[in-house]
């Protein structure tokens, strides 16, 4: 609630100037390239600091993931070991809360 109060104070008395949006499109052959890598048995991962929703949409658009795929999302890992443990639990289909980490799973 403190953040909301600060934001409300900071956003008072402003004059609206406009809106802008950016779109960073994939290059033309990315979906085909990802498909070729996967068909060659190469595992492709998405590692990002972006919002999870954005990462999922990008992964869908480049055909890295598709409907029915099992997704595992690790949030808050503070060490490689924590991350590996969480990924292992997620891969086993277990709902995980390990050392304060959250692992959410879902189907695309």
C-alpha positions as CSV (number, residue, x, y, z in Angstrom):
1,X,0.0,0.0,0.0
2,X,2.9,2.3,0.6
3,X,4.0,2.0,-3.1
4,X,0.5,2.8,-4.2
5,X,0.5,6.0,-2.0
6,X,3.8,7.1,-3.5
7,X,2.6,6.4,-7.0
8,X,-0.6,8.3,-6.4
9,X,1.4,11.3,-5.2
10,X,3.9,11.1,-8.1
11,X,1.1,10.9,-10.6
12,X,-0.9,13.9,-9.5
13,X,-1.0,17.1,-11.5
14,X,0.5,15.6,-14.7
15,X,-0.4,16.6,-18.2
16,X,-1.1,13.8,-20.6
17,X,1.1,14.0,-23.7
18,X,0.5,10.8,-25.5
19,X,1.2,7.1,-25.8
20,X,3.8,5.1,-27.6
21,X,4.3,1.4,-28.2
22,X,7.1,-0.7,-29.5
23,X,7.0,-4.1,-31.1
24,X,10.1,-6.2,-31.4
25,X,9.2,-8.7,-34.1
26,X,11.0,-12.0,-34.6
27,X,13.1,-12.3,-37.7
28,X,11.4,-14.1,-40.6
29,X,13.1,-17.5,-40.3
30,X,13.1,-17.9,-36.5
31,X,10.2,-20.4,-36.3
32,X,11.7,-22.5,-39.0
33,X,15.1,-22.4,-37.4
34,X,13.7,-23.4,-34.0
35,X,11.8,-26.3,-35.6
36,X,15.0,-27.5,-37.4
37,X,17.0,-27.3,-34.1
38,X,14.3,-29.3,-32.3
39,X,14.1,-31.9,-35.0
40,X,17.9,-32.3,-34.8
41,X,17.4,-33.2,-31.1
42,X,18.8,-29.9,-29.8
43,X,17.0,-28.6,-26.8
44,X,16.1,-24.9,-26.9
45,X,15.5,-23.0,-23.7
46,X,14.0,-19.6,-23.0
47,X,15.9,-17.7,-20.2
48,X,14.7,-14.2,-19.7
49,X,14.4,-11.4,-17.3
50,X,11.2,-10.2,-19.1
51,X,7.7,-10.8,-17.8
52,X,6.7,-14.5,-17.9
53,X,3.7,-13.7,-20.1
54,X,5.9,-12.0,-22.6
55,X,8.3,-14.9,-22.7
56,X,5.5,-17.4,-23.2
57,X,4.0,-15.3,-26.1
58,X,7.4,-15.1,-27.8
59,X,8.0,-18.8,-27.3
60,X,4.6,-19.5,-29.0
61,X,5.3,-17.1,-31.9
62,X,8.6,-18.8,-32.7
63,X,7.1,-22.2,-32.3
64,X,9.3,-23.1,-29.4
65,X,6.2,-24.2,-27.4
66,X,2.8,-25.3,-28.6
67,X,-0.6,-26.3,-27.2
68,X,-0.4,-29.2,-24.8
69,X,3.2,-28.7,-23.8
70,X,4.1,-28.8,-20.1
71,X,5.7,-25.6,-18.8
72,X,7.7,-25.1,-15.7
73,X,8.4,-21.6,-14.4
74,X,11.0,-21.0,-11.6
75,X,10.8,-17.7,-9.7
76,X,13.1,-16.4,-7.1
77,X,16.1,-18.8,-7.4
78,X,19.1,-17.4,-5.7
79,X,21.6,-20.0,-6.7
80,X,22.2,-22.5,-9.5
81,X,21.5,-25.3,-7.1
82,X,18.1,-23.8,-6.1
83,X,17.2,-23.5,-9.8
84,X,18.2,-27.1,-10.6
85,X,16.2,-28.4,-7.6
86,X,13.2,-26.5,-8.7
87,X,13.4,-27.5,-12.3
88,X,13.8,-31.2,-11.3
89,X,10.7,-31.0,-9.1
90,X,8.8,-29.2,-11.9
91,X,9.9,-31.8,-14.4
92,X,8.6,-34.5,-12.1
93,X,5.2,-32.8,-12.1
94,X,5.4,-32.0,-8.5
95,X,4.0,-28.7,-7.2
96,X,7.1,-27.1,-5.6
97,X,7.7,-24.6,-2.8
98,X,11.4,-25.1,-2.2
99,X,13.5,-22.8,0.0
100,X,11.1,-19.9,-0.6
101,X,11.0,-20.4,-4.3
102,X,7.9,-20.8,-6.3
103,X,7.5,-23.1,-9.2
104,X,4.4,-22.8,-11.2
105,X,3.3,-25.2,-13.9
106,X,0.7,-25.2,-16.6
107,X,-0.3,-26.4,-19.9
108,X,0.0,-24.2,-22.9
